[in-house]
Amino acid sequence: MTQQTRRSWGVVLRVLAHRGALVSVVFLALIILTSLLARWILPFDALAQDYASILQAPGKVHWLGTDELGRDILARVVFGARTSLLTAAGAVTIAALVGVPIGLVAGFFGGWRDMLLMRFVDVLLSLPGILFAMVLIAVLGRSQMAALVAVGITGIPGFARITRAQVLSLRKRDFVTAVEALGGSSGYNMFRTVLPNSWSPILVQVVILSSVAILIEASLAFLGIGIPPPTPSWGEMLRTGKSFLHDSPTYAVFPGLVLTFTILSLDTLGRTLAKVLEDRHEIADAPGATTP
């Protein structure tokens, strides 16, 4: 086992040592597994309508009840998790693929490149996330792709600024200077020396943006401009369920609880991961400590 692998496992174990983070990881793993295996473990399809079972209360057949079209709420909650997770994964991928190189180049070279790239980042940063998403959806139409692209674009500044700050702190470190002195090219130094030592805050940003992406996707669906029905979405279920609070009070409760716990779990995991990595860096930077 390499030293880098041992460090990674050490971080994982320290994160899981926190009870809140452990509960969050278990909950998120459960959500991910059930959404992936939904077709094999659920007795009902999320789109199957049964007009003889409209707005039923939770029971033995339909554990979480049914909606206004007789569709199983449990199935729609589970498939809605797939919608939210795919949107979050796509948004984070777009934001990281664009934001990390911007921050890397800006922080490493500085000068006019830094000024130009960071002004572009400032423009993106001035865009309100939910309003920009609404405008983009108005142009591209209601779809999951439009939602994740909108969230991904608004997430670029976070990755760019965090990466730039990390690169600036590493740029003049001895091990980076040593690679340059040995003839390492700028590209090699950026991607093989600086970037691997900058992953800690980037990883935290991945977790944070995932929770933001899920929340924005649900907000768009709640406003009626998100992923179009009949595709299951937690926000869409909340929007529709509020119209049937008197007939079926639990209709909107279950998707709301799952959405809340998912965002809370990601937030708890992100905060714990940031604290563990910060403590690790403080130890590494202490006098007499070796450079990672």
Residue pairs with C-beta under 8 A, 6 or more apart in sequence:
7 292
11 273
11 276
11 277
11 280
14 276
14 280
15 21
15 25
15 269
15 272
15 273
15 276
16 22
16 25
18 272
18 276
20 268
20 272
21 268
21 269
21 272
21 273
23 265
23 268
24 264
24 265
24 266
24 268
24 269
24 272
25 265
25 269
27 261
27 262
27 265
28 262
28 265
28 266
28 269
31 81
31 85
31 258
31 262
32 81
32 85
34 41
34 78
34 81
35 78
35 79
35 81
35 82
35 85
36 82
38 46
38 75
38 78
38 79
38 82
42 72
42 74
42 75
42 78
43 72
44 62
44 71
44 72
44 74
44 75
45 72
45 75
46 71
46 72
46 75
46 76
46 78
46 79
46 80
46 232
47 71
47 230
48 71
48 72
48 75
49 69
49 70
49 71
50 66
50 70
50 71
51 69
51 70
52 70
53 61
53 62
53 66
53 70
54 66
54 67
54 68
54 69
54 70
55 65
55 66
55 67
55 68
55 244
55 247
55 248
55 251
56 62
56 65
56 66
56 70
56 248
57 65
57 248
57 250
58 64
58 65
58 250
59 65
62 72
62 73
62 74
63 74
64 72
64 73
64 74
64 77
64 250
64 254
65 73
65 248
65 250
65 251
66 72
66 73
67 73
67 76
67 237
67 240
67 241
67 244
67 248
67 251
68 240
68 244
73 237
73 250
73 251
73 254
73 255
74 254
75 232
76 232
76 237
76 255
77 232
77 234
77 237
77 254
77 255
77 258
79 232
80 232
80 233
80 234
80 236
80 237
80 255
80 258
81 234
81 258
81 262
82 232
83 144
83 217
83 227
83 231
83 232
83 233
83 234
84 214
84 217
84 218
84 233
84 234
84 259
84 262
85 214
86 144
86 148
87 144
87 147
87 148
87 151
87 213
87 214
87 217
87 227
88 148
88 209
88 210
88 211
88 213
88 214
88 217
89 210
90 144
90 145
90 148
90 149
90 152
91 148
91 149
91 151
91 152
91 155
91 209
91 210
91 213
92 152
92 155
92 206
92 209
92 210
92 213
93 152
94 148
94 149
94 152
94 153
94 155
94 156
95 151
95 152
95 153
95 154
95 155
95 156
95 158
95 159
95 209
96 159
96 202
96 206
98 152
98 156
98 159
98 160
99 121
99 155
99 156
99 157
99 158
99 159
99 160
99 163
100 159
100 160
100 163
100 195
100 202
102 117
102 120
102 121
102 156
102 159
102 160
102 163
102 164
103 159
103 160
103 161
103 162
103 163
103 164
103 165
103 166
103 167
104 163
104 164
104 167
104 190
104 191
104 194
104 195
104 198
105 113
105 117
105 190
106 113
106 114
106 117
106 118
106 160
106 164
106 167
107 114
107 163
107 164
107 165
107 166
107 167
107 168
107 171
108 167
108 171
108 186
108 189
108 190
108 194
109 186
114 164
117 160
118 160
118 164
121 156
121 157
121 160
121 161
122 157
124 153
124 154
124 156
124 157
125 157
127 153
127 154
129 150
129 151
129 154
129 212
129 216
130 216
130 219
130 220
132 150
132 153
132 154
133 147
133 150
133 151
133 154
133 216
133 220
134 220
134 223
134 225
136 146
136 149
136 150
136 153
137 143
137 146
137 147
137 150
137 220
137 225
137 226
138 225
140 146
140 149
142 225
142 226
142 227
142 228
143 227
143 228
144 227
144 231
147 216
147 217
147 220
147 226
147 227
148 213
148 217
150 216
151 212
151 213
151 216
151 217
152 213
155 209
155 212
155 213
158 205
158 208
158 209
159 202
159 205
159 209
162 201
162 202
162 205
163 198
163 201
163 202
165 201
166 197
166 198
166 200
166 201
166 202
167 194
167 198
170 176
170 194
170 197
170 198
171 194
173 291
174 291
175 193
175 291
176 189
176 193
176 194
179 188
179 189
179 193
180 189
184 192
184 193
197 292
200 277
200 280
200 281
201 274
201 277
203 273
203 277
204 270
204 273
204 274
204 277
207 266
207 269
207 270
207 273
208 266
208 267
208 270
210 266
211 262
211 263
211 266
211 267
211 270
214 259
214 262
214 263
214 266
215 263
217 226
217 227
217 233
217 235
218 226
218 233
218 234
218 235
218 238
218 259
219 226
219 235
220 226
220 227
220 235
221 227
221 233
221 234
221 235
221 236
221 238
221 239
222 235
222 236
222 238
222 239
223 239
224 239
226 233
226 235
226 236
227 233
227 236
229 236
234 255
234 256
234 258
234 259
235 259
237 251
237 252
237 255
238 252
238 255
238 256
238 259
240 251
240 252
241 248
241 251
241 252
241 253
241 255
242 252
244 251
244 252
245 251
245 252
283 289
284 290
284 291
284 292
